[in-house]
Amino acid sequence: MSNTTTVVDMRKFVEARDGKAFTTTHQVATAFGKLHNHVLAKVRALDCSDQFLTDNFSSVQFEHRGNTYEAFEMSKDGFMFLVMGFTGAKAAAIKEGYIFAFNEMANRLNLKADVLVGDLVGSVIGSSGEVVLDRVIDQKAAALPAPLRRSFKHTMKSRLRTRFNVQRTALIPAEELANACNFVAAYVFEGEFLPKRDQIQLVGGPQKRYLVSFDSKGDQVVEEVADDACVLSTRQLIKGMVMSPGDIPVSTPDMFEFLMAAVVNLRGRFEYMTRSAGK
């Protein structure tokens, strides 16, 4: 099977300090076209051990226009663990470019490339690589109902052994660790662990965007959304609007309108709470 993915040059996003190569959440957000707040949230929500988090992620601060913001620096191990869930051809090209950039930085630092991926032994992923792989499997399994997770983990290990033609996952070639993690992240639950959903039929023109959801009855609801629309939680929306620099550009008149509406809303809530307390 031929692979036509174009690798993206990520060398400008990998830095070195004290003989170690690293990248940052801000650089990952820029490279993948994501909101920095979203990448920060993904780091904080990683389902990994405290030791792995300590070894591969460091909280740092950076300044922008006189304000100080939080970010994380991460090793190659940390980067690979973080982005394995980013799917799609574009994401794959960026991930491959990033890994190439880390390895090139290792060469410039006169380090072996495998030094940047923990204590991988010889030409196989070994126990350290297996820990990374297990964490990715656990993260993937979290999307399943609890009774199905154990079965999925056993199935996934079996599929990985078959996919890479090894007797144990620890014997997967070291250079295939990223591909093994991608294999797990891209695994489709529907049809095996979850029922298949009927294919959604959309009637619309090219370059259109649609939001597909399911109502309380389980019926599909399809809505066309504007090109500049974002899917955010309430907290993410507010933070994106009011932080400086914000991830969501808001004009000054719109910000004033938002603040006035918020004040009116708060006053209404306060009056309601006062009346309720007096009853």
CYANA upper distance limits for C-alpha pairs under 8 A (distance plus 0.5 A):
  5 THR  CA     89 ALA  CA      7.32
  5 THR  CA     92 ALA  CA      8.27
  5 THR  CA     93 ALA  CA      6.62
  6 THR  CA     93 ALA  CA      6.34
  7 VAL  CA     93 ALA  CA      5.09
  7 VAL  CA     94 ILE  CA      7.02
  7 VAL  CA     96 GLU  CA      6.63
  7 VAL  CA     97 GLY  CA      5.77
  8 VAL  CA     93 ALA  CA      6.10
  8 VAL  CA     94 ILE  CA      5.75
  8 VAL  CA     96 GLU  CA      7.90
  8 VAL  CA     97 GLY  CA      5.38
  8 VAL  CA     98 TYR  CA      8.37
  9 ASP  CA     94 ILE  CA      8.19
  9 ASP  CA     97 GLY  CA      5.81
  9 ASP  CA     98 TYR  CA      7.92
  9 ASP  CA    101 ALA  CA      8.00
 10 MET  CA     14 VAL  CA      7.67
 10 MET  CA     31 ALA  CA      8.30
 10 MET  CA     94 ILE  CA      7.62
 10 MET  CA     97 GLY  CA      5.72
 10 MET  CA     98 TYR  CA      5.54
 10 MET  CA    100 PHE  CA      8.28
 10 MET  CA    101 ALA  CA      6.28
 11 ARG  CA     97 GLY  CA      8.22
 11 ARG  CA     98 TYR  CA      7.51
 11 ARG  CA    100 PHE  CA      8.38
 11 ARG  CA    101 ALA  CA      5.13
 11 ARG  CA    102 PHE  CA      8.12
 13 PHE  CA     23 THR  CA      6.68
 13 PHE  CA     27 GLN  CA      6.41
 13 PHE  CA     28 VAL  CA      8.28
 13 PHE  CA     31 ALA  CA      8.36
 13 PHE  CA     98 TYR  CA      8.28
 14 VAL  CA     21 ALA  CA      7.18
 14 VAL  CA     22 PHE  CA      6.21
 14 VAL  CA     23 THR  CA      5.45
 14 VAL  CA     98 TYR  CA      8.16
 14 VAL  CA    101 ALA  CA      6.91
 14 VAL  CA    102 PHE  CA      6.86
 14 VAL  CA    105 MET  CA      7.88
 15 GLU  CA     21 ALA  CA      6.10
 15 GLU  CA     22 PHE  CA      5.94
 15 GLU  CA     23 THR  CA      6.63
 15 GLU  CA    105 MET  CA      8.13
 16 ALA  CA     20 LYS  CA      5.81
 16 ALA  CA     21 ALA  CA      4.80
 16 ALA  CA     22 PHE  CA      6.57
 16 ALA  CA    105 MET  CA      7.88
 17 ARG  CA     21 ALA  CA      7.14
 17 ARG  CA     22 PHE  CA      8.47
 19 GLY  CA    109 LEU  CA      6.73
 20 LYS  CA    106 ALA  CA      8.45
 20 LYS  CA    109 LEU  CA      8.29
 21 ALA  CA     75 SER  CA      7.09
 21 ALA  CA     76 LYS  CA      8.08
 21 ALA  CA    102 PHE  CA      7.16
 21 ALA  CA    105 MET  CA      6.98
 21 ALA  CA    106 ALA  CA      7.42
 21 ALA  CA    116 LEU  CA      8.08
 22 PHE  CA     73 GLU  CA      6.90
 22 PHE  CA     74 MET  CA      5.94
 22 PHE  CA     75 SER  CA      5.31
 22 PHE  CA     76 LYS  CA      7.14
 22 PHE  CA    102 PHE  CA      8.17
 23 THR  CA     27 GLN  CA      7.10
 23 THR  CA     28 VAL  CA      7.93
 23 THR  CA     73 GLU  CA      6.17
 23 THR  CA     74 MET  CA      6.05
 23 THR  CA     75 SER  CA      7.25
 23 THR  CA     76 LYS  CA      8.40
 23 THR  CA     79 PHE  CA      8.17
 24 THR  CA     28 VAL  CA      6.75
 24 THR  CA     71 ALA  CA      7.38
 24 THR  CA     72 PHE  CA      6.00
 24 THR  CA     73 GLU  CA      4.76
 24 THR  CA     74 MET  CA      6.41
 25 THR  CA     29 ALA  CA      6.55
 25 THR  CA     36 HIS  CA      7.40
 25 THR  CA     39 VAL  CA      6.73
 25 THR  CA     40 LEU  CA      7.13
 25 THR  CA     71 ALA  CA      6.37
 25 THR  CA     72 PHE  CA      5.90
 25 THR  CA     73 GLU  CA      7.01
 25 THR  CA     74 MET  CA      8.20
 26 HIS  CA     30 THR  CA      6.77
 26 HIS  CA     36 HIS  CA      6.30
 26 HIS  CA     39 VAL  CA      8.43
 26 HIS  CA     71 ALA  CA      7.01
 26 HIS  CA     72 PHE  CA      8.32
 27 GLN  CA     31 ALA  CA      6.55
 28 VAL  CA     32 PHE  CA      6.54
 28 VAL  CA     34 LYS  CA      8.47
 28 VAL  CA     39 VAL  CA      8.15
 29 ALA  CA     33 GLY  CA      6.19
 29 ALA  CA     34 LYS  CA      5.18
 29 ALA  CA     35 LEU  CA      6.41
 29 ALA  CA     36 HIS  CA      5.70
 29 ALA  CA     39 VAL  CA      6.79
 30 THR  CA     34 LYS  CA      7.00
 30 THR  CA     35 LEU  CA      8.45
 30 THR  CA     36 HIS  CA      8.30
 31 ALA  CA     94 ILE  CA      7.84
 32 PHE  CA     91 ALA  CA      7.34
 32 PHE  CA     94 ILE  CA      7.72
 34 LYS  CA     38 HIS  CA      7.45
 34 LYS  CA     39 VAL  CA      7.68
 35 LEU  CA     39 VAL  CA      7.17
 35 LEU  CA    247 ASP  CA      6.71
 36 HIS  CA     40 LEU  CA      6.71
 36 HIS  CA    247 ASP  CA      7.98
 37 ASN  CA     41 ALA  CA      6.64
 37 ASN  CA    236 GLN  CA      8.29
 37 ASN  CA    247 ASP  CA      8.34
 38 HIS  CA     42 LYS  CA      6.80
 39 VAL  CA     43 VAL  CA      6.88
 40 LEU  CA     44 ARG  CA      6.83
 40 LEU  CA     71 ALA  CA      7.47
 40 LEU  CA     72 PHE  CA      8.05
 41 ALA  CA     45 ALA  CA      6.64
 42 LYS  CA     46 LEU  CA      6.66
 42 LYS  CA     82 LEU  CA      7.86
 43 VAL  CA     82 LEU  CA      7.26
 46 LEU  CA     82 LEU  CA      7.89
 46 LEU  CA    139 GLN  CA      8.47
 47 ASP  CA    135 ARG  CA      7.45
 47 ASP  CA    138 ASP  CA      8.16
 47 ASP  CA    139 GLN  CA      6.81
 48 CYS  CA     52 PHE  CA      6.97
 48 CYS  CA     53 LEU  CA      7.21
 48 CYS  CA    135 ARG  CA      6.75
 49 SER  CA     53 LEU  CA      6.80
 50 ASP  CA     54 THR  CA      6.58
 51 GLN  CA     55 ASP  CA      6.56
 52 PHE  CA     56 ASN  CA      6.57
 53 LEU  CA     57 PHE  CA      6.00
 53 LEU  CA     78 GLY  CA      8.21
 54 THR  CA     58 SER  CA      7.55
 56 ASN  CA     74 MET  CA      5.89
 56 ASN  CA     75 SER  CA      5.64
 56 ASN  CA     76 LYS  CA      8.36
 56 ASN  CA     77 ASP  CA      7.05
 56 ASN  CA     78 GLY  CA      5.52
 57 PHE  CA     72 PHE  CA      6.74
 57 PHE  CA     73 GLU  CA      6.16
 57 PHE  CA     74 MET  CA      5.06
 57 PHE  CA     75 SER  CA      7.32
 57 PHE  CA     78 GLY  CA      6.93
 58 SER  CA     72 PHE  CA      5.88
 58 SER  CA     73 GLU  CA      5.63
 58 SER  CA     74 MET  CA      6.96
 59 SER  CA     70 GLU  CA      7.57
 59 SER  CA     71 ALA  CA      6.51
 59 SER  CA     72 PHE  CA      5.06
 59 SER  CA     73 GLU  CA      6.98
 60 VAL  CA     70 GLU  CA      6.44
 60 VAL  CA     71 ALA  CA      5.82
 60 VAL  CA     72 PHE  CA      6.07
 60 VAL  CA     73 GLU  CA      7.29
 61 GLN  CA     68 THR  CA      6.94
 61 GLN  CA     69 TYR  CA      5.95
 61 GLN  CA     70 GLU  CA      5.06
 61 GLN  CA     71 ALA  CA      6.25
 61 GLN  CA     72 PHE  CA      8.50
 62 PHE  CA     68 THR  CA      6.11
 62 PHE  CA     69 TYR  CA      5.94
 62 PHE  CA     70 GLU  CA      7.01
 62 PHE  CA     71 ALA  CA      7.70
 63 GLU  CA     67 ASN  CA      5.90
 63 GLU  CA     68 THR  CA      4.94
 63 GLU  CA     69 TYR  CA      6.72
 64 HIS  CA     68 THR  CA      6.97
 64 HIS  CA     69 TYR  CA      8.17
 64 HIS  CA    245 PRO  CA      8.08
 65 ARG  CA    245 PRO  CA      8.45
 67 ASN  CA    244 SER  CA      8.05
 74 MET  CA     78 GLY  CA      5.83
 74 MET  CA     79 PHE  CA      6.52
 75 SER  CA     79 PHE  CA      6.57
 75 SER  CA    116 LEU  CA      7.73
 76 LYS  CA     80 MET  CA      6.60
 76 LYS  CA     99 ILE  CA      7.98
 76 LYS  CA    102 PHE  CA      7.21
 76 LYS  CA    116 LEU  CA      6.38
 76 LYS  CA    117 VAL  CA      6.59
 77 ASP  CA     81 PHE  CA      6.71
 77 ASP  CA    116 LEU  CA      7.58
 77 ASP  CA    117 VAL  CA      5.74
 77 ASP  CA    118 GLY  CA      7.47
 78 GLY  CA     82 LEU  CA      6.60
 79 PHE  CA     83 VAL  CA      6.71
 80 MET  CA     84 MET  CA      6.47
 80 MET  CA    178 ALA  CA      7.68
 81 PHE  CA    132 VAL  CA      7.36
 81 PHE  CA    136 VAL  CA      7.46
 83 VAL  CA     95 LYS  CA      8.04
 84 MET  CA    136 VAL  CA      7.92
 84 MET  CA    178 ALA  CA      8.36
 84 MET  CA    181 CYS  CA      6.60
 84 MET  CA    182 ASN  CA      6.35
 84 MET  CA    185 ALA  CA      6.69
 85 GLY  CA    182 ASN  CA      8.05
 85 GLY  CA    185 ALA  CA      5.84
 85 GLY  CA    186 ALA  CA      8.27
 86 PHE  CA     91 ALA  CA      6.59
 86 PHE  CA     92 ALA  CA      8.32
 86 PHE  CA    185 ALA  CA      8.47
 87 THR  CA     91 ALA  CA      6.18
 87 THR  CA     92 ALA  CA      7.13
 87 THR  CA    185 ALA  CA      8.06
 87 THR  CA    186 ALA  CA      7.40
 88 GLY  CA     92 ALA  CA      6.66
 89 ALA  CA     93 ALA  CA      6.79
 90 LYS  CA     94 ILE  CA      6.84
 91 ALA  CA     95 LYS  CA      6.58
 92 ALA  CA     96 GLU  CA      6.63
 93 ALA  CA     97 GLY  CA      6.63
 94 ILE  CA     98 TYR  CA      6.58
 95 LYS  CA     99 ILE  CA      6.76
 96 GLU  CA    100 PHE  CA      6.74
 97 GLY  CA    101 ALA  CA      6.65
 98 TYR  CA    102 PHE  CA      6.76
 99 ILE  CA    103 ASN  CA      6.77
100 PHE  CA    104 GLU  CA      6.62
101 ALA  CA    105 MET  CA      6.64
102 PHE  CA    106 ALA  CA      6.74
102 PHE  CA    113 ALA  CA      8.40
102 PHE  CA    116 LEU  CA      8.20
103 ASN  CA    107 ASN  CA      6.90
103 ASN  CA    113 ALA  CA      5.66
103 ASN  CA    116 LEU  CA      8.23
104 GLU  CA    108 ARG  CA      6.86
105 MET  CA    109 LEU  CA      6.72
106 ALA  CA    110 ASN  CA      6.64
106 ALA  CA    111 LEU  CA      5.42
106 ALA  CA    112 LYS  CA      6.80
106 ALA  CA    113 ALA  CA      6.15
106 ALA  CA    116 LEU  CA      7.80
107 ASN  CA    111 LEU  CA      6.13
107 ASN  CA    112 LYS  CA      7.26
107 ASN  CA    113 ALA  CA      7.60
111 LEU  CA    115 VAL  CA      7.19
112 LYS  CA    116 LEU  CA      8.13
113 ALA  CA    117 VAL  CA      7.99
114 ASP  CA    118 GLY  CA      7.44
114 ASP  CA    119 ASP  CA      7.89
114 ASP  CA    120 LEU  CA      6.91
115 VAL  CA    119 ASP  CA      7.08
115 VAL  CA    120 LEU  CA      8.17
117 VAL  CA    129 GLY  CA      8.49
118 GLY  CA    128 SER  CA      7.20
118 GLY  CA    129 GLY  CA      8.39
119 ASP  CA    128 SER  CA      6.74
120 LEU  CA    124 VAL  CA      7.33
120 LEU  CA    125 ILE  CA      5.75
120 LEU  CA    126 GLY  CA      6.09
120 LEU  CA    127 SER  CA      7.91
120 LEU  CA    128 SER  CA      6.51
120 LEU  CA    129 GLY  CA      6.87
120 LEU  CA    174 ALA  CA      7.61
121 VAL  CA    125 ILE  CA      7.02
121 VAL  CA    126 GLY  CA      6.15
122 GLY  CA    174 ALA  CA      8.42
123 SER  CA    173 PRO  CA      6.16
123 SER  CA    174 ALA  CA      5.82
123 SER  CA    175 GLU  CA      8.15
124 VAL  CA    170 ALA  CA      7.28
124 VAL  CA    171 LEU  CA      5.72
124 VAL  CA    172 ILE  CA      5.93
124 VAL  CA    173 PRO  CA      4.63
124 VAL  CA    174 ALA  CA      4.81
124 VAL  CA    175 GLU  CA      8.28
125 ILE  CA    129 GLY  CA      5.01
125 ILE  CA    130 GLU  CA      7.00
125 ILE  CA    170 ALA  CA      6.11
125 ILE  CA    171 LEU  CA      6.82
125 ILE  CA    172 ILE  CA      6.34
125 ILE  CA    173 PRO  CA      6.41
125 ILE  CA    174 ALA  CA      4.91
125 ILE  CA    177 LEU  CA      7.22
126 GLY  CA    130 GLU  CA      6.66
126 GLY  CA    170 ALA  CA      5.06
126 GLY  CA    171 LEU  CA      6.86
126 GLY  CA    172 ILE  CA      8.37
126 GLY  CA    174 ALA  CA      8.47
127 SER  CA    131 VAL  CA      6.75
127 SER  CA    170 ALA  CA      6.47
128 SER  CA    132 VAL  CA      7.13
129 GLY  CA    133 LEU  CA      6.71
129 GLY  CA    170 ALA  CA      7.57
129 GLY  CA    174 ALA  CA      8.28
129 GLY  CA    177 LEU  CA      7.56
130 GLU  CA    134 ASP  CA      6.48
130 GLU  CA    169 THR  CA      7.18
130 GLU  CA    170 ALA  CA      6.02
131 VAL  CA    135 ARG  CA      6.73
132 VAL  CA    136 VAL  CA      6.93
133 LEU  CA    137 ILE  CA      6.79
133 LEU  CA    177 LEU  CA      8.29
133 LEU  CA    180 ALA  CA      8.01
133 LEU  CA    181 CYS  CA      6.62
134 ASP  CA    138 ASP  CA      6.63
135 ARG  CA    139 GLN  CA      6.60
136 VAL  CA    140 LYS  CA      6.67
136 VAL  CA    181 CYS  CA      7.04
136 VAL  CA    184 VAL  CA      7.62
136 VAL  CA    185 ALA  CA      7.79
137 ILE  CA    141 ALA  CA      6.54
137 ILE  CA    153 LYS  CA      7.07
137 ILE  CA    156 MET  CA      7.98
137 ILE  CA    184 VAL  CA      6.84
137 ILE  CA    185 ALA  CA      8.26
138 ASP  CA    142 ALA  CA      6.76
138 ASP  CA    153 LYS  CA      7.93
139 GLN  CA    143 ALA  CA      8.19
140 LYS  CA    184 VAL  CA      7.75
140 LYS  CA    185 ALA  CA      6.87
141 ALA  CA    149 ARG  CA      5.87
141 ALA  CA    152 PHE  CA      7.30
141 ALA  CA    153 LYS  CA      7.64
142 ALA  CA    146 ALA  CA      8.24
142 ALA  CA    149 ARG  CA      7.70
144 LEU  CA    148 LEU  CA      6.84
144 LEU  CA    149 ARG  CA      6.61
144 LEU  CA    193 PHE  CA      8.49
145 PRO  CA    149 ARG  CA      7.22
146 ALA  CA    150 ARG  CA      8.49
148 LEU  CA    152 PHE  CA      6.71
148 LEU  CA    193 PHE  CA      7.74
149 ARG  CA    153 LYS  CA      6.75
150 ARG  CA    154 HIS  CA      6.97
151 SER  CA    155 THR  CA      6.66
152 PHE  CA    156 MET  CA      6.39
152 PHE  CA    193 PHE  CA      8.16
153 LYS  CA    157 LYS  CA      6.76
154 HIS  CA    158 SER  CA      6.84
155 THR  CA    159 ARG  CA      6.63
156 MET  CA    160 LEU  CA      6.60
156 MET  CA    184 VAL  CA      7.75
157 LYS  CA    161 ARG  CA      6.78
157 LYS  CA    169 THR  CA      7.46
158 SER  CA    162 THR  CA      6.82
159 ARG  CA    163 ARG  CA      6.39
160 LEU  CA    164 PHE  CA      6.60
160 LEU  CA    169 THR  CA      7.32
160 LEU  CA    180 ALA  CA      7.58
160 LEU  CA    183 PHE  CA      8.48
161 ARG  CA    165 ASN  CA      5.99
161 ARG  CA    166 VAL  CA      5.52
161 ARG  CA    167 GLN  CA      6.60
161 ARG  CA    168 ARG  CA      6.76
161 ARG  CA    169 THR  CA      6.41
161 ARG  CA    172 ILE  CA      8.42
162 THR  CA    166 VAL  CA      7.29
164 PHE  CA    172 ILE  CA      6.89
166 VAL  CA    171 LEU  CA      6.62
166 VAL  CA    172 ILE  CA      6.94
167 GLN  CA    171 LEU  CA      7.69
168 ARG  CA    172 ILE  CA      7.98
172 ILE  CA    176 GLU  CA      7.22
172 ILE  CA    177 LEU  CA      7.71
173 PRO  CA    177 LEU  CA      7.50
176 GLU  CA    180 ALA  CA      6.58
177 LEU  CA    181 CYS  CA      6.74
178 ALA  CA    182 ASN  CA      6.64
179 ASN  CA    183 PHE  CA      6.53
180 ALA  CA    184 VAL  CA      6.98
181 CYS  CA    185 ALA  CA      6.70
182 ASN  CA    186 ALA  CA      6.48
183 PHE  CA    187 TYR  CA      6.71
189 PHE  CA    193 PHE  CA      5.66
189 PHE  CA    194 LEU  CA      6.10
190 GLU  CA    194 LEU  CA      5.06
190 GLU  CA    195 PRO  CA      5.92
190 GLU  CA    196 LYS  CA      5.38
190 GLU  CA    197 ARG  CA      7.89
191 GLY  CA    195 PRO  CA      5.74
191 GLY  CA    196 LYS  CA      5.31
202 LEU  CA    222 VAL  CA      8.45
204 GLY  CA    208 LYS  CA      7.44
208 LYS  CA    224 GLU  CA      7.85
208 LYS  CA    225 VAL  CA      8.37
208 LYS  CA    227 ASP  CA      8.19
209 ARG  CA    224 GLU  CA      6.33
209 ARG  CA    225 VAL  CA      6.05
209 ARG  CA    226 ALA  CA      7.36
209 ARG  CA    227 ASP  CA      7.24
210 TYR  CA    222 VAL  CA      6.99
210 TYR  CA    223 GLU  CA      5.93
210 TYR  CA    224 GLU  CA      4.83
210 TYR  CA    225 VAL  CA      5.97
211 LEU  CA    222 VAL  CA      6.21
211 LEU  CA    223 GLU  CA      5.67
211 LEU  CA    224 GLU  CA      6.75
211 LEU  CA    225 VAL  CA      7.04
212 VAL  CA    220 GLN  CA      7.36
212 VAL  CA    221 VAL  CA      6.22
212 VAL  CA    222 VAL  CA      5.11
212 VAL  CA    223 GLU  CA      7.08
213 SER  CA    220 GLN  CA      6.28
213 SER  CA    221 VAL  CA      5.66
213 SER  CA    222 VAL  CA      7.04
214 PHE  CA    218 GLY  CA      5.75
214 PHE  CA    219 ASP  CA      5.81
214 PHE  CA    220 GLN  CA      5.07
214 PHE  CA    221 VAL  CA      6.14
215 ASP  CA    219 ASP  CA      6.06
215 ASP  CA    220 GLN  CA      7.15
215 ASP  CA    221 VAL  CA      7.33
225 VAL  CA    229 ALA  CA      6.91
232 LEU  CA    236 GLN  CA      6.26
232 LEU  CA    237 LEU  CA      6.34
233 SER  CA    237 LEU  CA      6.65
234 THR  CA    238 ILE  CA      6.82
235 ARG  CA    239 LYS  CA      6.63
236 GLN  CA    240 GLY  CA      6.35
237 LEU  CA    241 MET  CA      6.73
237 LEU  CA    248 ILE  CA      8.44
238 ILE  CA    242 VAL  CA      6.69
239 LYS  CA    243 MET  CA      6.12
239 LYS  CA    246 GLY  CA      7.99
240 GLY  CA    246 GLY  CA      5.54
240 GLY  CA    247 ASP  CA      5.35
240 GLY  CA    248 ILE  CA      5.55
241 MET  CA    246 GLY  CA      6.13
241 MET  CA    247 ASP  CA      7.49
241 MET  CA    248 ILE  CA      5.88
241 MET  CA    249 PRO  CA      7.34
241 MET  CA    250 VAL  CA      6.86
242 VAL  CA    246 GLY  CA      6.75
243 MET  CA    247 ASP  CA      8.14
250 VAL  CA    254 ASP  CA      6.84
250 VAL  CA    255 MET  CA      6.81
251 SER  CA    255 MET  CA      6.66
252 THR  CA    256 PHE  CA      6.76
253 PRO  CA    257 GLU  CA      6.75
254 ASP  CA    258 PHE  CA      6.62
255 MET  CA    259 LEU  CA      6.67
256 PHE  CA    260 MET  CA      6.63
257 GLU  CA    261 ALA  CA      6.68
258 PHE  CA    262 ALA  CA      6.64
259 LEU  CA    263 VAL  CA      6.67
260 MET  CA    264 VAL  CA      6.77
261 ALA  CA    265 ASN  CA      6.58
262 ALA  CA    266 LEU  CA      6.58
263 VAL  CA    267 ARG  CA      6.65
264 VAL  CA    268 GLY  CA      6.73
265 ASN  CA    269 ARG  CA      6.75
266 LEU  CA    270 PHE  CA      6.59
267 ARG  CA    271 GLU  CA      6.66
268 GLY  CA    272 TYR  CA      6.69
269 ARG  CA    273 MET  CA      6.64
270 PHE  CA    274 THR  CA      6.60
271 GLU  CA    275 ARG  CA      6.69
272 TYR  CA    276 SER  CA      6.61
273 MET  CA    277 ALA  CA      6.55
274 THR  CA    278 GLY  CA      6.81
275 ARG  CA    279 LYS  CA      7.10
